[in-house]
Amino acid sequence: MKKGKPPKKVVDDPAKSLKNPSQHLEDLKKTPIRLEPKSEERKLLETYNYTSKEIPVTVEIIKKKGEFVKTYEVSISSVSKTTEFILEKIRQELIKRVNLGMVELTDTKKENVVEERFSETISVLIEKYFPDLDEETKKFLTSYLVSKSLGLGNIELLMADAKLEEIVVNEASEPVWIYHRDHGWVKTNIFVLDEDQTKHYAAMIGRRVGRQISVLEPLLDAHLPGGDRVNATLIPISTRGNTITLRKFSRDPWTITRFLKAGTMTPSVASLLWMAMQFELSMIIAGGTASGKTSTLNCLANFFPPNQRILSIEDTREIQLPRFLHWVPLNTRLPNTEGVGEVSMEHLLINSLRMRPDRIIVGEVRRKREAETLFEAIHTGHSVYATFHANNAEEALQRLTNPPIDVPPIMMPAISLILVQFRNRRTGKRRTFQVAEILPDASPNVLLQYDAKKDKLVEINKSKSLIKTLKMYTGFTDAEVAAELKEKEGILNYMIKNNIHEVDAVGKVVAEYYTDKANLLKNVKANKLLQ
């Protein structure tokens, strides 16, 4: 194996920096500086670029010899120590000039006010220290200083990568870990300075949402205004070091087209689920942790008609529906430091019944009262869709009907379908594991089950309840049900073929199906995009 070339060295010249700092910064920007040097024995698996607040970032996924996990290496345009000295002077002057009140730091409605004030003041200071700076470099420098003054340092770079699901600081002595959508858990080449810096970052995040973390309150669980979820722990609760776990809110949500392209389910299965959603049959989506329950719920929610009112209830805002749907998202709220002010899922679920919803989406059912309210909602004529922790349909019913949840079995048939999601931890693939109907005696009848060898869902039982229910509410014959399913399957294949995968674009096709089916089918037949 050939030895990799060492990164290009940047020699600091204080005289040059102080004489013409603007030109010096430009030269340095053109020279990428790695956060740690390349290893000599390494295999490049993937590389891509993205931008983090005007800062260009290059990522390389590396497999190093002797390492058991992959490495996520970040390269950024950086500055030298001499220029860093000038920037530090700017930052100190910046802090003196900008007066920030605690009200602004904790008011989520003013989350951008602080950053705007810093940016405005930076513009003045840049003119003072770098009079010949062009607009592009100015933006780069502004982002750099704002991130250093207000942000999470190099962790901010990771926050901008759309392919990351989790960002984790376990302790200061080891690198930051991330969960990558394509590669699973991998190490990065980013470190926090020490345990105090991790604690400072956690406290900073807490202040943004009006919460605190301290020796007396060493646990923090909070939702950021943008939808990201943060958990933090302090020593000695976490014995090896202070921790931060950032679960990123997906800005580019899964849709049914993406599911089908990824092989999570087939168009024929999706058409059956679409028909069940169309005719208001309630459904529970079960699965283990990170199996794709919420992503599946988000995909299926795109099948709602545009003239119905939808309420979603979640701990963390993850559901993203097309903009033109009649949708009211509701979020729970944790209690404050005095233990008051909590708004739970139960509170929101009870309140939602007074808001005249046609459909209710529940992020996750965990407790007895939530499950009871959920089934009461179904029995009062609402269509309800919820996620639930269980590994298969049988287990889901057992958990629902036994302590501590203990819902009476007689209420179970109100749920027409249980969809079970599965994640293969060895390969990282997420698949629909089971599609099951609930029979009148509260037992599951598994219609489709995942075959690992064939990597697809296969039919194992005929429907005894679902098709009968659909025929009862629609008046369809068996032939008409089959025709409806084939029609929907054709539309799904049309979206795959034309790469219609964004949430609003998928929603537009579905809305057209409900409002002008003839026009949609004409476009499907001609394989033309909707105008």
Secondary structure, 3 states (H helix, E strand, C coil): CCCCCCCCCCCCCHHHHHHCHHHHHHHHHCCEEECCCCCCCEEEEEEEEEEECCEEEEEEEEEECCCCCCEEEEEEECCCHHHHHHHHHHHHHHHHHCCCCHHHHHCHHHCCHHHHHHHHHHHHHHHHHCCCCCHHHHHHHHHHHHHHHHCCCCHHHHHCCCCEEEEEECCCCCCCEEEECCCEEEEECCCCCCHHHHHHHHHHHHHHCCCCCCCCCCEEEEECCCCCEEEEECCCCCCCCCEEEEECCCCCCCCHHHHHHHCCCCHHHHHHHHHHHHCCCCEEEEECCCCCHHHHHHHHHCCCCCCCEEEEEECCCCCCCCCCCEEEEEECECCCCCCCCCECHHHHHHHHCCCCCCEEEECCCCCHHHHHHHHHHHHCCCEEEEEEECCCHHHHHHHHHCCCCCCCHHHHHHCCEEEEEEECCCCCCEEEEEEEEECCCCCEEEEEEEECCCCEEEECCCCCCHHHHHHHHHCCCHHHHHHHHHHHHHHHHHHHHCCCCCHHHHHHHHHHHHHCHHHHHHHHHHCCCCC
